Amino acid sequence: MRQKTIFLMLAVLLTFTVISGCGIKEASTTTGGSKEPIKLALSPWPGWFVWYLVKEKGFFEKNGVNVDLVWFPVYSDSLSALASGKVDANSQTLSDTLAPASKGIKLKAVLVNDNSNGGDGVVVKPSINSLKDLKGKKVATELGTVDHLLMLTALEKAGLAEKDVSYTNMTVNDAGPAFIAGNLDAAVLWEPFLSKAIQEGKGKLLFSSKDTPGLIPDLLVFKEEITKNRPDDVKKIINAWFDALDYWKANPEESLKIMAKAAETPIDEYKAGVDSVKIFQLEDNVKAFTKGDSYESLAFTSGKTAEFLKSLDMLSAIPKAETFLDGHFVEEVMKERKK
């Protein structure tokens, strides 16, 4: 699911350098206002292509906000860009927001785009029939990512640890093709790489985010200065997102066609990918930002995830949820949309 990088993020936070050659494509949306456009980054993940539906149907303009969508083929590059201030906002996982928050980098998560519901998974060769069969096998995913966390969770369920497998550190962009080529026994991937590995690599799904509901929320995260200095624009962007979701509901075929085109994926493949996530509506968002004692609560999920990552020395400290979770924007949007 996107490449979600804890260790890499820590390196970025220490050096504050941007990984070069990330191959950016921009889709500008202007409104005629004098403000600089807000640069909103996104990467290959089914739930995030909704931003292209927002753009294509003019919902940024409708809400009077100036936005540039900035495309990163490699997810970790988008994390670097946000940490170094090259973009104003990023579509990223909750776990990837923990690392900068633990280092005092001022970010604010203001929206839940979706929650992985099978969109991340462990794909294996046909000869492997159980998680216990992974012992001694060559398993790939990117070090410190949420899919690395998913792999460790799967291994723990089978009574195994990372040392029990031949772990290979690879980005999803490399791990997917390597599995298809037969060079790996297993890989932890996200859509659309996951489905392609199953179809083209003759693999099978052994464990997925469906087995760990609520573990992998995907968020819209801003630099805190934007939420402080341009709060109305932040709210307009959130409104534009929900306008697009309403349009999708009313026009499913057209909307899927727009998003599949942006993903450069056949529409049936894109639909399969987007069906593996739960897109969060406004009510889901308000609930997620409410404190609770289950994975339905972002605060609860962030605490549990941070504890797990810290136990693996992936985090040096556990950040307080209130320092980086800001649900007041979705609360205000809900009040205004109910008028």
C-alpha positions as CSV (number, residue, x, y, z in Angstrom):
1,M,0.0,0.0,0.0
2,R,2.0,3.0,-1.2
3,Q,5.5,2.6,0.0
4,K,5.3,3.4,3.6
5,T,8.7,4.1,5.0
6,I,9.6,4.4,8.7
7,F,13.4,3.9,8.6
8,L,13.7,5.9,5.4
9,M,11.6,8.7,6.9
10,L,13.9,8.8,9.9
11,A,16.9,9.3,7.6
12,V,15.0,12.0,5.8
13,L,14.3,13.8,9.0
14,L,17.9,13.7,9.9
15,T,19.2,15.0,6.6
16,F,16.3,17.0,5.3
17,T,17.3,16.2,1.8
18,V,15.0,15.2,-1.0
19,I,15.5,12.0,-2.9
20,S,16.4,13.1,-6.4
21,G,14.9,12.0,-9.7
22,C,11.5,11.2,-8.4
23,G,9.8,11.8,-11.7
24,I,7.0,14.3,-10.9
25,K,4.0,15.0,-13.0
26,E,1.9,18.0,-12.0
27,A,-1.8,18.7,-12.6
28,S,-2.4,22.4,-12.0
29,T,-5.8,23.7,-10.8
30,T,-6.1,27.5,-10.6
31,T,-8.8,29.8,-9.4
32,G,-7.6,33.2,-10.3
33,G,-6.7,34.0,-6.7
34,S,-3.5,35.6,-5.7
35,K,-2.4,32.9,-3.3
36,E,0.2,30.4,-4.2
37,P,-1.2,27.0,-5.1
38,I,-1.2,24.4,-2.4
39,K,1.0,21.5,-3.6
40,L,-0.7,18.3,-2.7
41,A,1.3,15.1,-3.3
42,L,0.0,11.6,-4.0
43,S,1.4,8.2,-5.1
44,P,0.1,4.9,-6.6
45,W,-2.7,3.8,-4.3
46,P,-6.3,3.2,-5.3
47,G,-7.8,5.4,-2.7
48,W,-5.6,8.4,-3.7
49,F,-6.6,8.5,-7.3
50,V,-9.9,10.1,-6.1
51,W,-7.8,13.4,-6.1
52,Y,-7.8,13.1,-9.9
53,L,-11.6,12.9,-9.9
54,V,-11.6,16.0,-7.7
55,K,-9.4,17.8,-10.3
56,E,-11.1,16.4,-13.5
57,K,-14.6,17.4,-12.3
58,G,-13.5,20.9,-11.2
59,F,-14.3,20.5,-7.5
60,F,-11.2,22.5,-6.5
61,E,-12.4,25.4,-8.6
62,K,-16.0,25.0,-7.3
63,N,-14.7,25.4,-3.7
64,G,-12.4,28.3,-4.6
65,V,-9.1,26.8,-3.8
66,N,-5.9,26.8,-5.8
67,V,-4.3,23.3,-5.8
68,D,-1.5,21.6,-7.7
69,L,-1.5,17.8,-7.6
70,V,2.0,16.5,-7.6
71,W,2.6,12.9,-8.6
72,F,5.3,10.7,-7.1
73,P,5.7,7.2,-8.6
74,V,7.7,6.2,-5.6
75,Y,5.8,6.8,-2.3
76,S,8.8,7.3,-0.2
77,D,9.8,10.3,-2.4
78,S,6.5,12.0,-1.4
79,L,7.4,11.6,2.3
80,S,10.7,13.2,1.6
81,A,9.1,16.1,-0.2
82,L,6.7,16.8,2.6
83,A,9.4,16.5,5.3
84,S,11.7,18.9,3.4
85,G,8.9,21.4,2.6
86,K,8.8,20.8,-1.2
87,V,5.1,20.1,-1.0
88,D,2.4,21.4,1.4
89,A,0.5,18.3,1.9
90,N,0.8,14.6,1.2
91,S,-1.4,11.5,0.9
92,Q,0.3,9.1,3.3
93,T,-0.3,6.4,6.0
94,L,-0.8,7.0,9.6
95,S,2.4,5.1,10.5
96,D,4.5,7.3,8.2
97,T,3.1,10.3,10.1
98,L,4.4,8.9,13.4
99,A,8.1,9.2,12.5
100,P,8.2,12.9,11.8
101,A,5.8,13.6,14.7
102,S,8.1,11.7,17.0
103,K,11.0,14.0,15.9
104,G,9.0,17.2,16.4
105,I,8.3,17.9,12.7
106,K,5.1,19.9,12.7
107,L,2.5,18.1,10.6
108,K,-1.3,17.8,10.9
109,A,-3.4,14.9,9.6
110,V,-6.8,16.4,8.7
111,L,-8.6,13.8,6.7
112,V,-8.9,10.0,6.4
113,N,-9.0,9.1,2.7
114,D,-9.4,5.3,3.2
115,N,-8.5,2.3,5.2
116,S,-6.8,-0.7,3.7
117,N,-9.2,-3.6,3.6
118,G,-7.3,-6.2,1.7
119,G,-5.3,-3.8,-0.4
120,D,-2.0,-4.8,1.3
121,G,-1.1,-8.5,1.5
122,V,1.5,-11.2,1.6
123,V,1.6,-13.0,-1.8
124,V,3.4,-16.3,-2.0
125,K,4.4,-19.1,-4.4
126,P,1.7,-21.8,-4.9
127,S,3.8,-24.3,-3.0
128,I,3.6,-22.3,0.2
129,N,0.4,-23.1,2.1
130,S,0.7,-21.4,5.5
131,L,2.5,-18.6,7.2
132,K,4.6,-21.2,9.0
133,D,5.8,-22.3,5.6
134,L,7.6,-19.0,5.2
135,K,10.4,-20.1,7.6
136,G,13.6,-20.0,5.7
137,K,12.0,-18.5,2.6
138,K,13.0,-15.4,0.7
139,V,10.5,-12.7,1.6
140,A,10.7,-9.1,0.3
141,T,9.2,-5.8,1.3
142,E,10.7,-2.3,2.0
143,L,12.4,-1.9,5.4
144,G,10.4,0.1,7.9
145,T,7.3,0.4,5.8
146,V,3.7,-0.4,6.9
147,D,3.9,-3.5,4.7
148,H,7.0,-4.5,6.6
149,L,4.9,-4.0,9.7
150,L,2.2,-6.2,8.1
151,M,4.8,-8.9,7.4
152,L,6.0,-8.9,11.0
153,T,2.4,-9.1,12.1
154,A,1.8,-12.1,9.9
155,L,5.0,-13.8,11.1
156,E,4.1,-13.1,14.7
157,K,0.7,-14.8,14.1
158,A,2.6,-17.9,12.9
159,G,5.0,-17.8,15.9
160,L,7.9,-16.6,13.7
161,A,10.2,-13.6,13.7
162,E,11.9,-11.7,10.9
163,K,15.1,-13.7,11.7
164,D,13.2,-16.9,10.7
165,V,12.9,-15.8,7.1
166,S,15.4,-14.7,4.5
167,Y,14.3,-11.0,4.5
168,T,15.1,-8.9,1.4
169,N,14.7,-5.1,1.5
170,M,13.0,-4.0,-1.7
171,T,10.6,-1.3,-2.8
172,V,7.2,-2.4,-4.0
173,N,8.2,-1.2,-7.5
174,D,11.0,-3.8,-7.5
175,A,9.5,-6.5,-5.3
176,G,6.4,-7.0,-7.5
177,P,8.4,-7.7,-10.7
178,A,10.9,-9.8,-8.8
179,F,8.1,-12.0,-7.5
180,I,6.5,-12.3,-11.0
181,A,9.9,-13.3,-12.3
182,G,10.2,-16.1,-9.8
183,N,13.0,-14.6,-7.8
184,L,11.2,-14.4,-4.5
185,D,9.2,-16.9,-2.5
186,A,7.0,-14.2,-1.1
187,A,6.5,-10.5,-1.2
188,V,4.4,-8.0,0.8
189,L,2.7,-5.7,-1.7
190,W,-0.2,-3.3,-2.1
191,E,-2.6,-2.6,-5.0
192,P,-2.2,-2.6,-7.9
193,F,1.1,-4.5,-7.5
194,L,-0.6,-7.1,-5.3
195,S,-3.2,-8.2,-7.9
196,K,-0.6,-8.2,-10.7
197,A,1.7,-10.5,-8.7
198,I,-1.2,-12.9,-8.1
199,Q,-2.3,-12.9,-11.8
200,E,1.0,-12.6,-13.6
201,G,3.2,-14.4,-11.0
202,K,0.8,-17.2,-10.4
203,G,0.9,-16.4,-6.7
204,K,-1.7,-16.6,-4.0
205,L,-2.7,-14.4,-1.2
206,L,-1.7,-15.7,2.2
207,F,-2.4,-12.8,4.6
208,S,-3.8,-9.3,4.0
209,S,-4.9,-6.1,5.7
210,K,-8.4,-7.7,5.9
211,D,-6.9,-9.9,8.7
212,T,-5.8,-6.7,10.5
213,P,-8.8,-4.3,10.2
214,G,-8.0,-0.7,11.0
215,L,-4.3,-1.2,11.0
216,I,-3.5,0.8,7.9
217,P,-5.4,4.2,7.6
218,D,-4.4,6.5,4.8
219,L,-4.5,10.2,5.5
220,L,-4.2,13.7,4.1
221,V,-1.4,15.3,6.0
222,F,-0.5,19.0,5.9
223,K,2.5,21.0,7.1
224,E,1.2,22.6,10.3
225,E,1.9,26.1,9.0
226,I,-0.6,25.6,6.2
227,T,-3.3,24.6,8.6
228,K,-2.5,27.7,10.7
229,N,-2.1,30.2,7.9
230,R,-4.6,28.9,5.4
231,P,-7.3,27.1,7.3
232,D,-10.0,28.1,4.9
233,D,-8.1,26.5,2.0
234,V,-7.6,23.3,4.0
235,K,-11.4,23.1,4.6
236,K,-12.1,23.9,0.9
237,I,-9.8,21.0,-0.1
238,I,-11.7,18.6,2.3
239,N,-15.0,19.8,0.9
240,A,-13.7,19.2,-2.6
241,W,-12.8,15.6,-1.6
242,F,-16.4,14.9,-0.4
243,D,-17.9,16.6,-3.4
244,A,-16.0,14.1,-5.5
245,L,-17.2,11.2,-3.4
246,D,-20.8,12.4,-3.9
247,Y,-20.2,12.6,-7.6
248,W,-18.7,9.1,-7.6
249,K,-21.8,7.7,-5.9
250,A,-24.0,9.4,-8.4
251,N,-21.9,8.6,-11.5
252,P,-20.0,5.3,-10.7
253,E,-19.0,4.3,-14.2
254,E,-17.7,7.7,-15.3
255,S,-15.8,8.2,-12.0
256,L,-14.1,4.9,-12.2
257,K,-13.1,5.6,-15.8
258,I,-11.5,8.9,-14.8
259,M,-9.6,7.4,-11.9
260,A,-8.5,4.3,-13.9
261,K,-7.2,6.6,-16.6
262,A,-5.2,8.6,-14.0
263,A,-3.8,5.3,-12.6
264,E,-3.0,4.1,-16.2
265,T,-4.7,0.9,-15.3
266,P,-7.6,-1.0,-17.1
267,I,-10.9,-0.1,-15.4
268,D,-11.6,-3.6,-14.2
269,E,-8.2,-3.8,-12.6
270,Y,-8.6,-0.4,-11.0
271,K,-12.0,-1.4,-9.7
272,A,-10.6,-4.5,-8.1
273,G,-7.9,-2.4,-6.4
274,V,-10.3,0.3,-5.1
275,D,-12.6,-2.4,-3.9
276,S,-9.8,-3.5,-1.6
277,V,-10.0,-0.3,0.4
278,K,-12.8,1.3,2.4
279,I,-13.2,4.9,1.2
280,F,-14.0,7.0,4.2
281,Q,-17.1,9.2,4.0
282,L,-17.6,12.3,6.2
283,E,-19.3,10.4,9.0
284,D,-16.5,7.8,9.0
285,N,-14.0,10.7,9.3
286,V,-15.6,12.3,12.3
287,K,-15.8,8.9,14.0
288,A,-12.1,8.2,13.2
289,F,-11.0,11.4,14.8
290,T,-13.0,10.7,18.0
291,K,-11.0,9.1,20.8
292,G,-11.9,5.4,21.4
293,D,-10.5,2.1,22.4
294,S,-10.6,0.3,19.1
295,Y,-8.8,0.6,15.7
296,E,-11.8,2.7,14.5
297,S,-10.1,5.5,16.4
298,L,-7.0,7.1,14.9
299,A,-5.7,8.0,18.3
300,F,-5.9,4.4,19.5
301,T,-4.4,3.1,16.2
302,S,-1.6,5.5,16.3
303,G,-0.7,4.6,19.9
304,K,-0.7,0.8,19.2
305,T,1.2,1.3,16.0
306,A,3.8,3.5,17.7
307,E,4.3,1.1,20.5
308,F,4.8,-1.8,18.1
309,L,7.3,0.3,16.0
310,K,9.1,1.4,19.1
311,S,9.5,-2.2,20.3
312,L,11.3,-2.8,17.0
313,D,13.5,0.3,17.4
314,M,11.7,1.9,14.4
315,L,10.7,4.9,16.6
316,S,12.7,6.5,19.4
317,A,9.7,8.0,21.1
318,I,5.9,7.7,21.0
319,P,4.3,11.0,19.9
320,K,1.1,12.2,21.4
321,A,-1.8,11.8,19.0
322,E,-3.1,15.3,19.7
323,T,0.1,16.8,18.3
324,F,-0.5,15.6,14.8
325,L,-4.2,14.6,14.5
326,D,-6.5,17.5,13.9
327,G,-10.2,16.5,13.5
328,H,-11.7,20.0,13.8
329,F,-11.7,20.5,10.0
330,V,-13.9,17.5,9.2
331,E,-16.2,18.5,12.1
332,E,-16.6,22.0,10.7
333,V,-17.2,20.6,7.2
334,M,-19.9,18.3,8.5
335,K,-21.7,21.1,10.3
336,E,-21.6,23.3,7.1
337,R,-22.7,20.5,4.8
338,K,-25.7,19.7,7.0
339,K,-27.0,23.3,6.8
